[in-house]
Amino acid sequence: MRKKIVAGNWKMNKTLSEAKALVAEVMGMISSEVKANTQVVLCVPFPYLVPIKNQLGNSSVITGAQNCSEHDWGAYTGEVSALMLKSMEVPYVILGHSERRQYFGEDGTLLATKVNKALAAERTPIFCCGEALEIREAGTHEKLVKQQVEEALFYLSADDLKKVVIAYEPVWAIGTGKTATAQQAQEMHAVIRKQLASKYGEAVANEISILYGGSVNAKNAAELFACPDVDGGLVGGASLKSREFVDVVKAMK
């Protein structure tokens, strides 16, 4: 059975005191809401990983990072390696988010290296792919997303691919209040899974969790999560509001 995952991406938000307060609120509500087959992940800013991990303790909620370096160690001021995440026992790391691609010029070659580093450090990559509005309107969105997946993941063995989580995030729906319809989300998730099957076989493809990211909120989560190929969500703005985030988690069946 594919793992169901709801991952909150806090991006560059909250002071430490605000972060701790948010986690306390979430923890106060979430214990009775998490289904046995659902993993809840909080991807918090780097400086907060250890304090938030300590605050979560042995709860069912775990931490994730929002990026990692393509290097293990060295003179790379400001960078954080996958080995550092391993040393902090942070199990998940987002890679290839559209904001990293747009603002920091990350491409498929670089992301393939980052995915490899995360796997080598026994971290679980949440690999993001998705198209901008002009690509969607031009009708070339499937081609682009397939290219993103192939460039960053198709060098992996089947065993390593099964350790990766994929997040489809239509860029036109991130932080805009717009959301892909459940039908659009399902169509793209099915395209990705079919692409994986063409390379690795259906049995492997059916083990990969594919999340939807793009203005997921309490109002649309249930419909999105009901889609057969949508295995959870990468949640942005709604993860910064405790009640909203917990309601998204509740929507997972």
CORWOUR-V810821 format. One record per residue. N is the residue number from 1. RES is the residue in one small letter. SS is DSSP state (hx for helix, st for strand, lp for the rest). PSI is psi as a letter, one per 30 degrees, with the letter a starting at -180 (none if undefined). NEAR is the number of other C-alpha atoms within 12 Angstrom. Layout:
BEGIN
N_RES_SS_PSI_NEAR + N_RES_SS_PSI_NEAR
END
This chain:
BEGIN
1_m_lp_k_13 + 2_r_lp_k_25 + 3_k_lp_k_29 + 4_k_st_k_36 + 5_i_st_k_42 + 6_v_st_j_51 + 7_a_st_k_47 + 8_g_st_k_50 + 9_n_st_j_44 + 10_w_lp_f_35 + 11_k_lp_b_32 + 12_m_lp_i_21 + 13_n_lp_l_23 + 14_k_lp_k_23 + 15_t_lp_l_18 + 16_l_hx_e_21 + 17_s_hx_e_15 + 18_e_hx_e_19 + 19_a_hx_e_32 + 20_k_hx_e_26 + 21_a_hx_e_21 + 22_l_hx_e_32 + 23_v_hx_e_41 + 24_a_hx_e_24 + 25_e_hx_e_23 + 26_v_hx_e_35 + 27_m_hx_e_29 + 28_g_hx_f_18 + 29_m_hx_f_21 + 30_i_hx_f_28 + 31_s_lp_e_22 + 32_s_lp_f_16 + 33_e_lp_f_26 + 34_v_lp_k_29 + 35_k_lp_l_22 + 36_a_lp_f_18 + 37_n_lp_g_19 + 38_t_st_k_31 + 39_q_st_k_33 + 40_v_st_k_41 + 41_v_st_k_43 + 42_l_st_j_49 + 43_c_st_j_42 + 44_v_lp_l_41 + 45_p_lp_k_30 + 46_f_hx_e_36 + 47_p_hx_f_23 + 48_y_hx_f_32 + 49_l_hx_e_36 + 50_v_hx_e_27 + 51_p_hx_e_22 + 52_i_hx_e_36 + 53_k_hx_e_32 + 54_n_hx_e_20 + 55_q_hx_e_26 + 56_l_hx_f_31 + 57_g_lp_b_17 + 58_n_lp_g_13 + 59_s_lp_l_23 + 60_s_lp_f_25 + 61_v_st_k_39 + 62_i_st_l_33 + 63_t_st_l_43 + 64_g_st_l_43 + 65_a_st_l_45 + 66_q_lp_f_44 + 67_n_lp_l_44 + 68_c_lp_l_45 + 69_s_lp_l_36 + 70_e_lp_f_30 + 71_h_lp_l_25 + 72_d_lp_e_23 + 73_w_lp_l_17 + 74_g_lp_a_12 + 75_a_lp_i_11 + 76_y_lp_i_13 + 77_t_lp_k_10 + 78_g_lp_f_13 + 79_e_lp_l_21 + 80_v_lp_k_31 + 81_s_lp_l_36 + 82_a_hx_e_40 + 83_l_hx_e_28 + 84_m_hx_e_28 + 85_l_hx_e_37 + 86_k_hx_e_28 + 87_s_hx_f_16 + 88_m_lp_g_26 + 89_e_lp_h_25 + 90_v_lp_j_40 + 91_p_lp_f_35 + 92_y_st_l_43 + 93_v_st_k_51 + 94_i_st_k_49 + 95_l_st_k_48 + 96_g_lp_g_43 + 97_h_lp_k_41 + 98_s_hx_e_37 + 99_e_hx_e_30 + 100_r_hx_e_25 + 101_r_hx_e_25 + 102_q_hx_e_15 + 103_y_hx_f_11 + 104_f_hx_g_14 + 105_g_lp_g_15 + 106_e_lp_k_27 + 107_d_lp_a_28 + 108_g_hx_e_31 + 109_t_hx_e_23 + 110_l_hx_e_25 + 111_l_hx_e_39 + 112_a_hx_e_31 + 113_t_hx_e_30 + 114_k_hx_e_36 + 115_v_hx_e_45 + 116_n_hx_e_36 + 117_k_hx_e_33 + 118_a_hx_e_42 + 119_l_hx_e_36 + 120_a_hx_e_24 + 121_a_lp_g_30 + 122_e_lp_h_24 + 123_r_lp_l_37 + 124_t_st_j_39 + 125_p_st_k_47 + 126_i_st_j_50 + 127_f_st_k_49 + 128_c_st_k_45 + 129_c_st_l_47 + 130_g_lp_l_44 + 131_e_lp_l_37 + 132_a_lp_l_27 + 133_l_hx_e_21 + 134_e_hx_e_15 + 135_i_hx_e_18 + 136_r_hx_e_22 + 137_e_hx_f_13 + 138_a_hx_f_13 + 139_g_lp_g_14 + 140_t_lp_g_18 + 141_h_hx_e_29 + 142_e_hx_e_31 + 143_k_hx_e_21 + 144_l_hx_e_26 + 145_v_hx_e_38 + 146_k_hx_e_31 + 147_q_hx_e_24 + 148_q_hx_e_35 + 149_v_hx_e_42 + 150_e_hx_e_27 + 151_e_hx_e_23 + 152_a_hx_f_32 + 153_l_hx_f_43 + 154_f_lp_g_30 + 155_y_lp_f_22 + 156_l_lp_l_25 + 157_s_lp_l_18 + 158_a_hx_e_23 + 159_d_hx_e_18 + 160_d_hx_e_26 + 161_l_hx_e_36 + 162_k_lp_f_31 + 163_k_lp_f_33 + 164_v_lp_k_43 + 165_v_st_k_46 + 166_i_st_k_49 + 167_a_st_j_45 + 168_y_st_k_53 + 169_e_lp_j_43 + 170_p_lp_j_41 + 171_v_hx_e_34 + 172_w_hx_f_26 + 173_a_hx_g_30 + 174_i_lp_j_31 + 175_g_lp_g_23 + 176_t_lp_f_16 + 177_g_lp_f_19 + 178_k_lp_k_19 + 179_t_lp_k_29 + 180_a_lp_k_33 + 181_t_lp_l_24 + 182_a_hx_e_26 + 183_q_hx_e_20 + 184_q_hx_e_26 + 185_a_hx_e_39 + 186_q_hx_e_28 + 187_e_hx_e_23 + 188_m_hx_e_39 + 189_h_hx_e_43 + 190_a_hx_e_32 + 191_v_hx_e_28 + 192_i_hx_e_42 + 193_r_hx_e_37 + 194_k_hx_e_26 + 195_q_hx_e_28 + 196_l_hx_e_36 + 197_a_hx_e_22 + 198_s_hx_f_18 + 199_k_hx_e_23 + 200_y_hx_f_26 + 201_g_lp_l_19 + 202_e_hx_e_19 + 203_a_hx_e_19 + 204_v_hx_e_26 + 205_a_hx_e_32 + 206_n_lp_f_30 + 207_e_lp_f_28 + 208_i_lp_k_42 + 209_s_lp_k_40 + 210_i_st_j_48 + 211_l_st_l_47 + 212_y_st_k_56 + 213_g_st_k_54 + 214_g_lp_i_43 + 215_s_lp_h_36 + 216_v_lp_k_46 + 217_n_lp_l_41 + 218_a_lp_f_27 + 219_k_lp_e_20 + 220_n_lp_f_32 + 221_a_hx_e_39 + 222_a_hx_e_25 + 223_e_hx_e_29 + 224_l_hx_e_38 + 225_f_hx_f_38 + 226_a_lp_f_22 + 227_c_lp_k_28 + 228_p_lp_f_25 + 229_d_lp_g_36 + 230_v_lp_j_44 + 231_d_lp_g_44 + 232_g_st_a_49 + 233_g_st_k_54 + 234_l_st_j_54 + 235_v_st_k_45 + 236_g_lp_c_37 + 237_g_hx_e_30 + 238_a_hx_f_36 + 239_s_hx_f_39 + 240_l_hx_g_33 + 241_k_lp_j_28 + 242_s_hx_e_30 + 243_r_hx_e_24 + 244_e_hx_e_29 + 245_f_hx_e_42 + 246_v_hx_e_38 + 247_d_hx_e_28 + 248_v_hx_e_42 + 249_v_hx_e_47 + 250_k_hx_f_33 + 251_a_lp_f_30 + 252_m_lp_k_34 + 253_k_lp_none_26
END
